[in-house]
Amino acid sequence: MGRLVSMLRSLADRLEHSALGSIRYYRRRGAIIGNNCVLSHPVIGEPHLCRFGNNVIVTARVAFLNHDGAVMMLNRVGRTTAVNIVGKIVIHDNVFVGSQSIVLGGVTIGPNAVIAAGSLVTRDVPPETVVGGVPLAGSARSTTT
């Protein structure tokens, strides 16, 4: 029964999103969205933690991930000391975010910035900057216990 209720809620949510459009849909969920914005059906994990300035263009399949869901999995396996990471995302005026980009929580994108398609934005972007790509994992560490 719980799975059916979940599926029905998901369907109702998708229908509401289609009927309202992205801007009205996310504003109803607490996102602050300025004037003359275009949001081409992004995925916003926690809309109430997102702020979009004026003249922001977000193209197709962009994800704004404010919340690290890994803590749920870690809690299920008994790692209750896991850190729950939640962060605001602020997009200033006149920003373009290219298709299939991901913006993580705690990030501020300065005014007049451009985010290239397919980018992973893990830290703040200064004003009037063009950024693109995916940061290298570098010195990723693995621990076993």
C-alpha positions in Angstrom: 0.0 0.0 0.0 2.9 2.4 0.8 4.4 1.9 -2.6 1.1 2.7 -4.3 0.7 5.9 -2.3 4.2 6.9 -3.2 3.6 6.2 -6.9 0.4 8.3 -6.8 2.1 11.2 -5.1 4.9 11.1 -7.7 2.4 11.1 -10.5 0.4 14.0 -9.0 3.7 16.0 -8.5 4.7 15.5 -12.2 1.2 16.5 -13.3 1.3 19.7 -11.2 4.8 20.5 -12.5 3.5 20.1 -16.1 0.4 22.2 -15.5 2.1 25.1 -13.6 5.5 25.2 -15.4 8.8 25.1 -13.6 8.9 28.7 -12.2 5.4 28.6 -10.6 6.0 25.0 -9.4 9.2 25.8 -7.6 8.0 29.1 -6.2 5.2 27.2 -4.6 7.8 25.0 -2.9 9.7 27.9 -1.5 12.3 28.8 -4.2 13.0 32.5 -4.7 13.0 33.2 -8.4 13.6 36.6 -9.9 12.2 38.2 -13.0 12.8 37.2 -16.6 14.1 33.7 -15.7 13.9 30.6 -17.8 13.9 27.3 -16.0 13.8 24.4 -18.5 12.5 21.7 -16.2 15.5 21.5 -13.7 15.6 19.1 -10.8 15.8 21.0 -7.5 16.3 18.8 -4.5 15.3 21.4 -1.8 13.5 24.4 -3.5 13.3 26.3 -0.3 17.1 26.4 -0.2 17.5 27.9 -3.7 17.5 31.5 -4.8 17.7 32.6 -8.4 18.3 36.3 -9.4 16.9 38.1 -12.4 17.6 37.0 -16.0 18.8 33.5 -15.1 18.6 30.9 -17.8 18.7 27.2 -16.7 18.7 24.9 -19.7 17.5 21.3 -19.9 18.3 18.6 -17.3 20.2 20.7 -14.8 20.2 19.4 -11.2 20.5 21.6 -8.1 21.4 19.2 -5.3 21.1 20.9 -1.9 21.0 17.8 0.2 23.4 14.9 0.5 21.2 11.8 0.5 24.0 9.5 1.4 23.3 9.9 5.1 20.1 7.9 4.7 22.0 5.0 3.3 24.7 5.2 6.0 22.0 5.3 8.8 20.4 2.2 7.3 23.7 0.3 7.7 24.3 1.5 11.3 26.6 4.4 10.6 24.6 6.9 12.7 27.6 9.3 13.1 27.3 10.3 9.4 27.3 14.0 8.6 24.1 15.3 7.0 25.2 17.9 4.5 22.6 20.5 3.5 23.4 23.8 1.7 21.8 26.8 0.1 22.3 27.5 -3.6 22.4 31.1 -4.7 22.4 32.1 -8.4 22.9 35.8 -8.9 21.6 37.9 -11.9 22.4 37.3 -15.5 23.6 33.7 -15.1 23.5 30.9 -17.8 23.6 27.3 -16.6 24.2 24.8 -19.5 22.4 21.6 -20.1 23.0 18.5 -17.8 25.0 20.5 -15.3 24.9 19.8 -11.6 25.2 22.5 -8.9 25.9 21.2 -5.4 24.6 22.7 -2.1 26.6 25.6 -0.5 27.5 27.1 -3.9 27.0 30.7 -4.9 27.2 31.6 -8.6 28.1 35.3 -9.1 26.5 37.7 -11.5 27.1 37.5 -15.2 28.6 34.0 -14.9 28.3 31.1 -17.5 28.3 27.5 -16.5 29.2 25.2 -19.5 27.0 22.2 -20.4 27.8 19.1 -18.4 29.6 20.8 -15.6 29.8 19.8 -12.0 29.8 22.9 -9.8 31.3 22.1 -6.4 32.4 25.6 -5.2 31.5 29.2 -5.6 31.8 30.8 -9.1 33.1 34.4 -9.1 31.2 37.1 -11.0 31.8 37.4 -14.8 33.4 34.0 -15.0 33.0 31.1 -17.4 33.4 27.7 -15.9 33.1 24.2 -17.3 34.0 20.6 -16.7 34.2 18.2 -13.8 36.7 18.4 -11.0 39.2 15.5 -10.8 38.8 13.2 -7.9 42.5 13.8 -7.1 43.5 12.1 -4.0 40.3 10.2 -3.3 40.7 7.9 -0.3 39.0 4.7 0.6 38.7 3.3 4.1 37.5 0.0 5.3 36.4 -1.0 8.7 
